[in-house]
Amino acid sequence: MLVSYKWLKNYIQIDDLTPKEVAEKLTRSGVEVDIVHEMNQGVKNIVVGKVLECTKHPEADKLNVCKVDVGEEEPVQIVCGAANVGADQYVVVAKVGARLPGGMKIKRAKLRGQVSEGMICSLQELGFEGKTVAKEYAEGIYNFPTEMTPGTDAMHPLNLDDSVLELDLTANRADCLSMIGTAYEVAAILGRDVKLPEVNVQEGAEKASDYISVKVDAVGDNPYYGAIMIKDVKIAPSPLWLQTTLMAAGIRPLNNVVDVTNYVLLEYGQPLHAFDYNRFGSKEVLVRRANQGENMTTLDDVERTLSSDYLAITNGEVPVALAGVMGGADSEVGNDTTTVLLEAAYFKGTTIRKASRELGLRSDASARFEKGVDPSRVKEAGLRAAALIAELAGGTVLSGVVEHNELDVTPKEISISLEKINGVLGTSITSSEVKEILGKLQFAFSESNDVFTISVPTRRQDIQIEVDVVEEVGRLYGYDNIPTTLPNTPTTPGGLTDVQKNKRKVRRFLENAGLHEAVSYSLTTAEKESHFKEGVSRVKVAIPMSEERSALRTTLLPHLLDALSHNKNRNNLNVHLYEMGSVFLTEEAEVTTQPKETTYVSGAVMGLWHDHSWQGEKKAVDFFVAKGVVEGLLAQLNVLESAEFVQGEAKGFHPGRTAKLLMNGSEVGVLGQLHPSVAKEWSLPETYVFELNLHELVTVSTEPIRYQAIPRFPAMDRDIALVVDEAVQAGEVEKVIREFGGKLLTNVALFDLYQGEHMEAGKKSLAFSLRYLDPEKTLTEEEVTKVHSSVLAGVEEKLGAKLRS
């Protein structure tokens, strides 16, 4: 809603407040003002000018040389390119030195050899939006419709000295969709009176009922319909004050009759419609539901097919208007209209909304009917418009309003106690303060023993229950005055659980390692998961959005492969992704209970792990890249000591390049190369993946981390190369070495594997580096030799390993 500050002053005394101060007070009381628009937009030094002469430019066909009286001793010469400029016109002149919107400064210029001292302006050049400018001035310069005094300031007659408040209203504040409603709101804030417009209708001798009758079949949709007849009108442009008022509100002026209906719409919030009586087609107004499939052409010259859910205004036979939404083209007020049938009606909001939404016709009228208009002012608004039409279009208002009236205008009564008000607001407002607030709101009330019985005026359709009254009291008491208190419920300090902390550790580590997080749907298909899971029960969606999203996932891997494939198809070949999310597991063939929701973390890498740089070589992803990421993740969670990697096989994985992750003997994950057939299914190159049960990992009981001082004594390193059977795994050898190394053995690292022509068939050589250290003293050669010999004896005893010669 756009509210003109100058127009608002017609209803309430606010001369002591600037537009921005009014906006601030409205916003603080709960009616938000988005912005205050200054109509002048920086315009300065524009005056009224009279064109004395207008001749064609001798050197340009589309330019005119004008002599313009701007109130100075001598006329000024202005070169103008507008096709509609002519002698004896009163125009807007930007003098030399003037400023226009956007900071444009007018200077003395020479156009094709002719001096131009100023500029004759169009409304658009003064900052008016093109959609609000009357059609006759959509192109070319603006001509004042009446005689003006040359040289006078043009700001005031063009309303450029006004400010417009743009209200951002919530759906319940339909009362502020009018100037009078906004005036009541400002009056409540300031504690001042509202001056309502006077409605003085001078009726003629003829009766309106001799010309028209009203019948309403759809009473539930239309409890009130009033028809006012106005004869002998003369259609013409509206006076300048009315045009500029409508333009400030964002409405394009059309003619004096239609402009009056729009003016009253903004003033009262009551939509009206004017019919050309001679084109109406009968002497009867019949309001009914439209017939299914019935057609009519609306004012926008579009033929509409109506539904039986819509409300139609008919002439007894065919629709002439779509009630509350838009009039019909056949009965539109035109330049030859002499008799006007003016409609003032109350329509049910839900019916209007349905028609407006389904037909895609959103109008100022439909918006107000949808939110609710004041039932007490429907007839008054019609009479106000009739009086203005008679004044501005020279018509005669016929006697009486022909109406159908079953509209209930009884004010709603609400009772509320002072205790309830203070209990909800948490305040100590006194009874006298509540009385003062209700008085400012102009709510009639009675009070007995701190219980208020309030008669809510019909203009406030949003006040329905007790808490609505509490809100009114609270906002006018002042939100800033309501004390700040803590909730009276038990509270607990905020913080992260151990599981949440560990999830953050996982995310931080994987991203630091170079993996990017992927987020995918929790819904998938059994076909995609069949590459990794077989014979498992799944939770199916009762009404899936699509076949691709028909079951809850039991693994994260298929969606990660989808993401890799998507990147690969766009020539992005080096991609490293992870996802942490829920999988849904059940053992029921027909799921009747809640599935078990478990958090997994999975990763998928393809392409280069280290790109080729000028200092080093490129490195492609392999099994040990994936294993290294998993080991680093386990270290972050402080469970690496409890973890064990064993060679194994898993569906969808390469049979020779796969390892199972065991935690205290239980399988909690798998990692390895994607099986070539699965990779082919997703059109992927060599790809490595891992999937871990994060819930199991973060719930493993671990010893607290204890930091050790940096050793003060040197360590001693020994390397050994052991010949073992090909079937013996390096991990088994490492376990035995650590077992016999005791406390002095602090580190074991495999650094070489050899199988070749100098090695016995069925054997392999594993080379380990062993580090011995005593934090309390420097080890002697004899002490290290003793422990090292024990290690060699142990691996020979348990694994049959021989020291390689």
C-alpha positions in Angstrom: 0.0 0.0 0.0 1.4 3.4 -1.1 0.3 6.2 1.3 0.7 9.8 0.3 1.8 12.0 3.1 0.0 15.1 1.8 -3.2 13.1 1.3 -3.0 11.6 4.7 -3.0 15.1 6.2 -6.6 15.5 4.9 -7.7 13.1 7.7 -5.3 13.7 10.6 -3.2 16.6 11.8 0.5 15.6 11.3 2.0 18.9 10.3 4.4 18.6 13.2 5.8 15.3 11.9 8.0 14.7 8.9 7.1 11.7 6.6 10.1 9.8 8.0 8.9 10.4 11.6 5.5 9.1 10.7 7.1 6.1 9.1 9.2 5.4 12.2 6.1 5.5 14.5 4.1 3.2 12.2 7.0 0.7 12.1 7.5 0.7 15.8 3.8 0.0 16.3 3.8 -3.0 14.1 2.8 -1.6 10.7 6.1 -1.8 8.8 7.1 1.0 6.4 9.5 -0.4 3.9 10.7 2.9 2.4 9.7 6.5 2.2 9.7 7.6 -1.5 10.4 11.3 -2.2 8.4 12.2 -5.2 10.8 14.9 -6.4 13.8 12.5 -6.7 16.2 15.4 -6.6 14.2 17.5 -9.1 15.0 21.3 -8.7 14.3 24.5 -10.5 11.3 23.4 -12.7 8.6 26.0 -13.5 5.4 26.3 -15.4 6.0 27.7 -18.9 3.7 28.9 -21.6 4.6 28.1 -25.2 4.2 31.4 -27.2 5.5 30.2 -30.5 6.4 26.8 -32.0 8.1 26.4 -35.4 9.9 23.7 -37.1 13.6 23.5 -36.7 15.2 24.7 -40.0 17.8 22.0 -39.9 15.9 19.0 -38.4 12.5 17.6 -39.3 11.8 16.1 -35.8 12.8 19.2 -33.8 10.8 22.3 -32.9 12.0 25.7 -31.9 9.8 27.1 -29.1 9.5 30.5 -27.6 8.5 29.9 -24.0 7.3 32.3 -21.3 8.9 31.2 -18.0 8.0 34.3 -16.0 11.1 36.2 -16.8 11.4 39.6 -18.6 12.0 37.9 -22.0 10.8 34.5 -23.3 13.5 31.8 -23.6 14.2 29.7 -26.7 13.9 25.9 -26.2 14.5 23.3 -28.8 12.1 20.4 -28.2 11.8 17.1 -30.0 8.3 16.1 -28.8 5.7 15.6 -31.5 2.9 16.9 -29.2 4.4 20.3 -28.4 2.5 23.4 -29.7 1.7 27.0 -29.2 -0.5 28.2 -26.2 0.3 25.1 -24.2 1.2 25.2 -20.5 4.2 23.0 -20.0 6.8 22.0 -17.4 10.1 23.7 -18.1 13.5 22.7 -16.5 15.4 25.9 -16.6 19.2 26.2 -17.1 20.8 25.0 -13.9 17.8 22.7 -13.1 18.3 19.1 -11.9 16.3 16.1 -13.0 16.1 12.6 -11.5 19.4 10.7 -11.7 21.4 13.9 -11.2 21.0 15.2 -14.7 21.8 18.9 -14.9 20.2 21.1 -17.6 22.7 23.3 -19.4 22.5 25.9 -22.2 23.1 24.0 -25.4 23.1 24.5 -29.2 21.1 21.9 -31.2 21.7 21.9 -35.0 22.7 25.6 -34.8 19.8 26.7 -32.6 20.3 27.8 -29.0 18.3 25.9 -26.4 17.9 27.5 -22.9 16.2 24.7 -20.9 14.1 21.7 -21.5 10.4 21.1 -21.9 9.7 17.9 -19.8 7.7 14.8 -20.0 6.3 13.3 -16.9 8.7 10.3 -17.2 11.6 12.8 -17.3 10.4 14.1 -14.0 10.5 10.7 -12.3 7.0 9.4 -12.9 6.8 5.7 -13.8 5.6 5.1 -17.4 2.8 2.8 -16.2 1.2 5.5 -14.1 1.2 8.2 -16.7 -2.0 8.9 -18.6 -2.0 7.3 -22.0 -2.2 10.6 -23.8 1.1 11.6 -22.2 2.8 8.2 -22.5 4.9 9.7 -25.3 5.8 13.4 -25.6 5.8 16.3 -23.2 3.1 17.0 -20.5 0.6 19.8 -21.0 -1.2 21.2 -18.0 -5.0 20.8 -18.5 -5.8 24.3 -17.2 -4.4 27.7 -17.4 -1.4 28.3 -15.2 0.8 31.3 -14.3 4.1 31.1 -16.2 7.1 31.1 -13.9 5.4 29.5 -10.9 7.0 26.5 -9.2 5.7 23.3 -11.0 6.5 21.1 -8.0 3.3 21.7 -6.2 0.7 21.2 -9.0 2.5 18.0 -10.0 2.6 16.8 -6.4 6.4 16.5 -6.6 6.6 18.0 -3.1 4.9 14.9 -1.7 6.4 11.9 0.0 4.9 8.4 -0.3 5.1 5.8 2.5 5.3 2.2 1.2 3.6 -0.1 3.8 4.5 -3.7 3.9 1.3 -5.1 5.4 0.7 -8.5 6.9 -2.4 -10.3 5.6 -4.5 -9.5 8.7 -4.1 -5.7 8.4 -6.6 -5.1 5.6 -7.8 -2.0 7.4 -4.6 -0.2 6.4 -5.3 -0.9 2.7 -7.0 2.5 2.7 -6.2 6.1 3.5 -8.9 6.2 6.2 -7.7 3.0 7.8 -4.1 4.3 7.8 -5.3 7.5 9.3 -7.0 5.6 12.2 -3.7 3.7 12.8 -1.7 7.0 12.9 -4.3 8.5 15.1 -4.1 5.6 17.6 -0.3 6.0 17.8 -0.5 9.8 18.3 -3.7 9.9 20.3 -5.4 12.3 17.8 -8.7 12.5 16.1 -9.6 11.3 12.6 -11.4 13.7 10.3 -13.6 11.7 7.9 -14.5 13.0 4.4 -17.9 14.6 4.2 -20.4 12.8 1.9 -22.9 15.4 0.5 -24.9 13.9 -2.3 -27.3 16.3 -4.1 -29.9 14.0 -5.5 -32.2 14.7 -8.4 -35.9 14.4 -8.6 -35.9 11.1 -10.6 -35.7 7.8 -8.7 -32.9 5.4 -9.4 -35.4 2.5 -8.9 -37.1 3.6 -12.1 -34.0 2.8 -14.0 -32.6 -0.3 -12.3 -33.5 -3.2 -10.1 -31.2 -5.5 -8.1 -31.7 -9.2 -7.4 -29.1 -11.4 -5.7 -29.4 -15.2 -6.1 -26.0 -16.0 -4.4 -26.7 -14.3 -1.1 -23.9 -16.2 0.7 -21.4 -14.7 -1.7 -23.0 -11.3 -2.0 -24.9 -10.1 1.1 -25.0 -6.5 0.0 -25.3 -5.0 -3.5 -26.0 -1.3 -4.0 -26.7 0.4 -7.4 -26.5 4.2 -7.7 -27.6 5.9 -10.9 -25.9 9.1 -12.2 -27.2 10.8 -15.4 -25.9 13.4 -17.7 -22.2 12.9 -17.0 -19.5 14.3 -19.3 -16.4 12.0 -19.7 -13.2 14.0 -19.6 -9.7 13.9 -18.1 -9.7 14.3 -14.3 -8.5 17.5 -12.7 -4.8 17.6 -12.1 -5.0 17.1 -8.3 -6.8 13.8 -8.8 -4.4 12.6 -11.5 -1.3 13.3 -9.5 -2.9 11.7 -6.4 -3.5 8.5 -8.3 -0.1 8.5 -9.9 1.5 8.8 -6.5 -0.4 5.7 -5.5 0.8 3.8 -8.6 -2.5 4.1 -10.5 -2.8 5.4 -14.1 -5.5 8.1 -14.6 -8.1 7.2 -17.3 -11.1 9.6 -17.0 -13.0 11.5 -14.4 -15.5 8.7 -13.7 -13.1 5.7 -13.5 -10.5 7.9 -11.6 -13.1 8.7 -8.9 -13.8 4.9 -8.3 -10.1 4.4 -8.0 -9.7 7.4 -5.7 -12.5 6.1 -3.3 -11.0 2.6 -3.5 -7.8 4.1 -2.0 -9.6 6.3 0.4 -12.1 3.8 1.9 -10.5 0.5 0.8 -13.9 -0.3 -0.8 -13.7 -1.4 -4.5 -16.4 0.1 -6.8 -17.3 -0.4 -10.4 -18.8 1.9 -12.9 -20.9 0.6 -15.8 -22.1 2.4 -18.9 -25.8 2.1 -18.3 -26.7 2.5 -22.0 -24.4 -0.5 -22.7 -25.5 -2.5 -19.8 -28.2 -4.3 -21.8 -31.2 -4.2 -19.3 -32.8 -2.6 -16.3 -31.9 -5.4 -14.0 -28.8 -6.4 -12.1 -28.8 -10.1 -11.3 -25.9 -11.4 -9.1 -25.5 -15.2 -9.4 -22.9 -17.9 -9.7 -21.6 -18.2 -13.3 -22.8 -21.1 -15.4 -20.1 -23.7 -16.0 -18.4 -22.9 -19.3 -20.0 -19.5 -19.7 -17.9 -16.9 -21.5 -17.3 -13.2 -21.1 -14.7 -10.6 -22.2 -13.1 -8.7 -19.4 -11.8 -5.1 -19.5 -8.3 -6.3 -20.7 -10.0 -7.6 -23.9 -9.4 -11.2 -23.0 -12.2 -13.7 -23.4 -12.6 -15.7 -20.2 -14.3 -19.1 -19.6 -16.1 -19.0 -16.3 -16.7 -21.7 -13.7 -19.7 -22.3 -11.5 -17.4 -21.4 -8.6 -17.2 -17.8 -9.8 -19.6 -15.0 -8.9 -20.9 -13.0 -11.9 -22.7 -9.7 -12.2 -25.2 -10.1 -15.0 -27.9 -8.0 -16.7 -30.3 -10.8 -16.1 -29.0 -12.8 -19.0 -25.3 -12.6 -19.6 -22.3 -11.7 -17.4 -21.2 -8.0 -17.5 -18.6 -8.3 -14.8 -16.7 -10.8 -12.8 -17.6 -9.8 -9.3 -14.8 -8.3 -7.2 -12.2 -9.0 -9.9 -12.7 -7.2 -13.2 -15.5 -5.5 -15.2 -16.6 -6.5 -18.7 -15.5 -4.8 -21.9 -19.1 -4.6 -23.2 -20.3 -2.2 -20.5 -17.1 -0.2 -20.0 -17.3 3.5 -19.4 -16.1 5.3 -22.6 -15.8 8.8 -24.0 -19.5 8.7 -25.1 -20.9 7.5 -21.7 -23.7 9.8 -20.4 -25.3 7.6 -17.7 -23.4 5.7 -15.1 -24.5 2.7 -13.1 -22.3 2.7 -10.0 -21.8 -0.6 -8.1 -20.9 -0.7 -4.4 -21.1 -4.2 -3.1 -19.7 -6.6 -0.4 -18.4 -9.9 -1.8 -17.3 -13.0 0.1 -13.4 -13.1 0.1 -12.9 -16.8 -0.6 -15.1 -16.7 -3.6 -13.3 -13.7 -5.1 -9.9 -15.3 -4.3 -10.7 -18.5 -6.1 -11.7 -16.7 -9.3 -8.8 -14.3 -9.1 -6.3 -17.1 -8.6 -7.6 -19.5 -11.2 -8.0 -16.8 -13.9 -4.7 -15.2 -13.1 -6.4 -11.8 -12.6 -4.9 -10.1 -9.6 -6.3 -6.6 -9.1 -6.5 -3.9 -6.4 -10.2 -4.8 -6.0 -9.7 -8.5 -5.6 -6.8 -8.0 -3.1 -9.1 -6.0 -0.8 -12.1 -8.3 -1.1 -9.9 -11.3 -0.3 -8.5 -9.7 2.9 -11.9 -8.2 3.9 -13.5 -4.8 3.5 -15.4 -2.7 6.1 -19.0 -3.8 5.8 -20.2 -0.6 7.5 -18.7 1.7 4.8 -19.8 -0.1 1.6 -22.8 2.2 1.0 -21.0 5.2 2.3 -18.1 4.7 -0.2 -20.6 4.4 -3.0 -22.3 7.7 -2.1 -18.9 9.4 -1.7 -18.0 8.3 -5.2 -21.4 9.4 -6.6 -20.9 12.9 -5.1 -17.4 13.2 -6.6 -18.6 12.1 -10.0 -21.4 14.6 -9.9 -18.9 17.3 -9.0 -16.2 16.4 -11.5 -18.2 15.0 -14.4 -21.2 17.3 -14.0 -23.7 14.5 -13.5 -27.0 14.2 -11.6 -27.3 11.6 -8.9 -30.8 10.0 -9.0 -32.7 9.7 -5.8 -32.1 6.6 -3.6 -29.8 3.6 -3.7 -31.3 0.5 -5.2 -29.9 -2.3 -3.0 -30.1 -5.8 -1.7 -29.1 -5.8 1.9 -28.6 -8.9 4.1 -25.2 -7.7 5.4 -24.5 -8.1 9.1 -22.7 -5.0 10.5 -23.0 -5.9 14.2 -19.7 -5.1 15.9 -17.9 -8.1 17.5 -17.7 -8.1 21.3 -14.7 -9.5 23.1 -14.2 -9.7 26.9 -10.8 -9.8 28.4 -9.4 -9.3 31.9 -6.5 -7.1 32.9 -4.8 -10.1 34.4 -4.9 -11.9 31.0 -3.4 -8.9 29.3 -0.5 -8.6 31.7 -0.1 -12.4 31.9 0.5 -12.7 28.2 2.7 -9.6 27.8 4.6 -10.1 31.1 3.9 -6.5 32.0 2.3 -4.5 34.9 0.0 -2.3 32.8 -2.7 -0.6 34.8 -6.4 -0.5 34.1 -6.2 3.2 33.3 -3.4 2.6 30.8 -5.5 0.0 29.0 -8.5 2.4 28.9 -6.3 5.0 27.4 -5.0 2.6 24.7 -8.6 1.4 23.8 -9.6 5.1 23.6 -6.8 5.8 21.1 -7.9 2.8 19.0 -11.4 4.3 19.1 -12.8 1.0 20.4 -16.0 1.3 22.4 -15.7 -0.6 25.7 -17.0 -1.0 29.2 -15.1 -2.0 32.3 -16.0 -3.8 35.5 -13.6 -5.2 38.1 -10.7 -5.0 35.6 -12.6 -7.0 33.0 -13.0 -5.1 29.7 -15.9 -5.8 27.3 -14.8 -4.4 24.0 -17.0 -3.6 20.9 -14.7 -4.0 18.0 -15.4 -1.6 15.1 -16.2 -3.3 11.8 -13.1 -1.7 10.1 -10.9 -4.0 12.2 -11.9 -7.4 10.9 -8.6 -8.8 12.2 -9.7 -8.5 15.9 -11.4 -11.8 16.6 -10.2 -13.3 19.9 -8.7 -12.3 23.2 -5.0 -12.5 22.0 -5.8 -10.0 19.2 -6.8 -7.5 21.9 -3.6 -8.3 23.8 -1.6 -7.6 20.6 -3.3 -4.2 20.2 -2.6 -3.2 23.8 1.0 -4.5 23.5 2.0 -2.7 20.3 0.5 0.7 21.4 1.9 0.3 24.9 5.2 0.1 23.0 7.2 -3.0 22.3 10.3 -1.2 23.7 8.5 -0.8 27.1 7.8 -4.5 27.5 10.4 -5.9 30.0 12.9 -8.5 28.8 12.6 -11.7 30.9 14.0 -15.2 30.7 11.7 -18.2 30.2 10.4 -19.6 33.5 11.1 -23.2 32.3 14.2 -25.2 33.3 17.0 -24.6 30.9 20.2 -26.5 30.2 23.4 -25.0 28.9 24.1 -25.4 25.2 26.9 -27.6 23.9 27.7 -30.4 21.5 27.4 -34.0 22.4 30.3 -36.4 21.9 28.7 -37.7 18.7 28.3 -34.2 17.3 31.9 -33.3 18.1 33.1 -36.5 16.4 31.0 -35.8 13.3 32.6 -32.3 13.1 36.0 -33.9 13.4 35.2 -36.3 10.6 34.0 -33.5 8.3 37.0 -31.3 9.1 39.5 -34.0 8.5 38.1 -35.2 5.2 37.9 -31.7 3.9 41.4 -30.9 5.0 42.5 -34.1 3.3 41.1 -32.8 0.0 37.7 -34.4 -0.3 34.6 -32.3 -1.0 31.3 -33.0 0.7 28.4 -34.3 -1.3 24.8 -34.2 -0.2 22.3 -36.5 -1.9 18.8 -37.8 -1.6 18.0 -40.4 1.1 15.7 -42.1 -1.4 17.0 -44.4 -4.1 16.1 -47.6 -6.0 16.8 -51.3 -5.3 18.4 -51.6 -8.7 21.1 -49.1 -8.0 21.9 -50.6 -4.6 22.0 -54.1 -6.0 25.6 -53.5 -7.2 26.6 -53.4 -3.5 23.8 -55.0 -1.5 22.0 -58.2 -2.3 19.1 -59.9 -0.5 18.6 -57.0 2.0 15.2 -55.7 3.1 14.4 -52.1 2.2 11.9 -49.6 3.4 9.8 -48.7 0.4 8.0 -45.3 0.0 4.2 -45.6 -0.1 3.7 -42.8 -2.6 7.1 -42.2 -4.3 7.8 -38.9 -6.1 9.3 -41.0 -8.9 10.7 -44.4 -9.6 14.2 -43.1 -9.0 13.2 -42.2 -5.4 11.1 -45.3 -4.4 13.0 -46.7 -1.3 15.2 -45.5 1.6 18.9 -46.1 1.0 20.9 -48.7 2.7 24.3 -47.5 1.4 25.7 -44.1 0.4 27.9 -45.3 -2.5 25.5 -45.3 -5.5 24.8 -41.6 -5.1 28.5 -40.8 -4.7 29.1 -42.7 -8.0 26.3 -40.7 -9.6 28.2 -37.5 -8.6 31.5 -38.8 -10.0 29.8 -39.8 -13.3 28.1 -36.4 -13.6 31.5 -34.7 -13.2 33.3 -37.2 -15.6 30.7 -36.5 -18.3 31.6 -32.8 -18.0 35.3 -33.5 -18.4 36.1 -33.0 -14.7 38.2 -36.1 -14.1 40.0 -35.5 -10.8 37.2 -35.7 -8.3 37.3 -36.7 -4.6 34.0 -36.7 -2.7 32.7 -37.9 0.7 29.2 -38.0 2.2 28.1 -38.3 5.8 24.5 -39.3 6.1 21.9 -41.7 7.3 21.1 -45.2 5.9 18.0 -47.1 6.9 18.3 -50.7 7.8 15.6 -53.2 8.5 15.3 -57.0 8.9 11.6 -57.1 8.0 10.5 -58.2 4.5 7.3 -56.1 5.0 8.3 -53.2 7.1 5.8 -52.5 9.9 8.1 -50.9 12.4 10.5 -47.9 12.4 13.7 -48.9 10.5 17.1 -48.5 12.2 18.6 -45.2 11.1 22.4 -45.4 11.2 25.0 -42.8 10.3 27.6 -43.8 7.6 30.5 -41.9 6.1 31.6 -42.9 2.6 34.1 -41.6 0.1 34.8 -42.0 -3.6 38.0 -40.8 -5.4 39.1 -41.0 -9.1 41.7 -39.4 -11.3 44.8 -37.8 -9.9 45.4 -37.4 -6.1 48.4 -35.1 -6.7 48.4 -33.2 -9.9 51.6 -32.7 -11.9 53.5 -29.6 -10.9 56.8 -28.1 -11.9 58.4 -29.5 -8.7 57.1 -33.0 -8.6 55.3 -35.9 -10.2 51.7 -36.5 -10.5 50.1 -39.3 -8.5 47.0 -41.2 -9.4 44.6 -42.4 -6.7 45.2 -46.0 -5.6 44.3 -48.4 -2.8 46.8 -46.9 -0.4 45.4 -43.4 -1.0 42.0 -44.6 0.2 43.5 -46.6 3.0 45.6 -43.6 4.1 42.5 -41.4 4.3 40.7 -44.0 6.4 43.6 -44.4 8.7 43.9 -40.7 9.2 40.1 -40.5 9.9 40.5 -43.3 12.5 43.4 -41.4 14.1 41.2 -38.3 14.4 38.6 -40.4 16.3 41.4 -42.0 18.5 40.4 -45.5 17.4 43.3 -46.4 15.1 44.9 -48.6 17.8 41.7 -50.7 17.9 41.4 -51.0 14.1 42.5 -53.8 11.9 42.6 -54.0 8.1 42.2 -57.5 6.7 42.1 -58.6 3.1 38.6 -59.5 2.0 35.9 -59.5 -0.6 32.8 -57.4 -0.9 30.1 -57.1 -3.5 30.8 -54.4 -6.0 34.5 -54.3 -5.0 37.6 -55.6 -6.9 38.3 -59.0 -5.3 42.1 -58.5 -5.0 42.1 -54.9 -3.9 39.6 -54.8 -1.1 40.1 -54.7 2.7 37.6 -55.0 5.5 37.9 -52.7 8.5 37.5 -54.5 11.8 37.0 -52.8 15.2 37.6 -55.1 18.2 36.9 -58.0 15.9 33.7 -56.7 14.4 33.4 -55.4 10.8 32.6 -51.7 10.7 33.6 -50.8 7.1 35.1 -51.7 3.8 37.4 -50.0 1.3 39.0 -50.8 -2.0 38.8 -50.4 -5.7 35.4 -50.4 -7.4 34.8 -53.6 -9.4 35.5 -52.9 -13.1 32.0 -54.1 -14.0 30.5 -51.7 -11.6 32.7 -48.9 -12.8 31.6 -49.6 -16.3 28.0 -49.3 -15.2 28.7 -45.7 -14.1 31.1 -45.1 -17.0 33.9 -44.4 -14.5 37.7 -44.9 -14.7 39.6 -46.7 -12.0 37.9 -45.6 -8.8 38.5 -46.3 -5.1 35.8 -46.1 -2.5 35.3 -46.6 1.2 32.2 -46.9 3.4 32.3 -46.9 7.2 29.7 -47.3 9.9 30.3 -43.9 11.7 27.9 -44.7 14.5 30.0 -47.8 15.4 33.3 -45.8 15.2 32.2 -42.9 17.4 30.8 -45.2 20.1 34.0 -47.3 20.5 35.3 -46.9 24.0 38.8 -45.5 23.9 41.5 -44.5 26.4 41.9 -40.8 27.0 44.7 -39.3 24.9 47.8 -38.8 27.0 50.6 -36.6 25.7 54.2 -37.7 26.2 57.2 -35.5 26.6 59.6 -35.3 23.7 62.3 -38.0 24.4 65.6 -36.6 25.8 67.5 -39.7 24.9 68.4 -41.0 21.4 66.6 -43.8 19.6 68.3 -46.7 17.8 67.1 -48.0 14.4 67.5 -51.5 13.0 66.3 -52.8 9.7 65.3 -56.4 9.0 64.3 -58.2 5.8 62.3 -61.3 6.5 61.5 -64.1 4.0 58.0 -65.4 4.5 55.4 -67.4 2.6 53.5 -65.4 -0.1 50.3 -66.0 1.8 51.6 -64.3 5.0 50.4 -60.7 5.2 52.5 -57.8 6.3 50.1 -57.0 9.0 50.5 -60.4 10.6 54.3 -60.0 10.6 54.0 -56.5 12.2 51.8 -57.9 15.0 54.4 -60.5 15.9 57.2 -58.0 15.8 55.4 -55.7 18.2 54.5 -58.6 20.4 58.1 -59.6 20.9 59.6 -56.1 20.8 58.2 -55.1 24.2 58.2 -51.6 25.6 61.4 -50.6 24.0 60.1 -51.1 20.4 58.3 -47.8 19.7 57.8 -47.9 15.9 57.6 -50.6 13.1 57.3 -49.5 9.5 57.2 -51.7 6.3 59.4 -50.1 3.6 60.0 -52.8 1.0 58.4 -55.8 -0.6 60.5 -58.0 -2.9 59.5 -61.0 -5.1 61.6 -62.0 -8.0 64.2 -64.2 -9.6 66.5 -64.2 -6.6 63.7 -65.3 -4.3 62.6 -68.9 -3.7 59.3 -69.8 -5.4 56.3 -69.2 -3.1 58.3 -66.8 -0.9 58.5 -63.0 -0.6 60.7 -60.6 1.3 59.3 -58.0 3.7 61.7 -55.3 4.9 60.8 -53.5 8.2 62.4 -50.5 9.9 62.3 -50.9 13.7 62.9 -48.1 16.2 64.0 -48.8 19.8 63.8 -46.2 22.5 63.9 -45.9 26.3 62.6 -42.6 27.6 64.5 -42.9 30.8 68.1 -43.5 29.5 70.3 -44.1 26.5 70.1 -47.6 25.3 73.3 -49.7 24.9 74.1 -51.9 22.0 73.7 -55.0 24.1 70.2 -54.0 25.3 69.0 -53.4 21.7 70.6 -56.6 20.4 68.9 -58.6 23.1 65.4 -57.3 22.2 66.1 -57.5 18.5 67.1 -61.1 18.8 63.9 -61.8 20.6 62.0 -60.3 17.7 63.8 -62.4 15.1 63.2 -65.6 17.2 59.5 -64.7 17.6 58.8 -64.2 13.9 60.7 -67.5 13.1 58.7 -69.4 15.7 55.3 -68.1 14.9 55.5 -67.4 11.1 58.4 -69.5 10.0 60.2 -66.3 8.8 63.9 -66.3 8.0 66.2 -63.4 8.0 67.1 -62.7 4.4 70.8 -63.1 3.7 
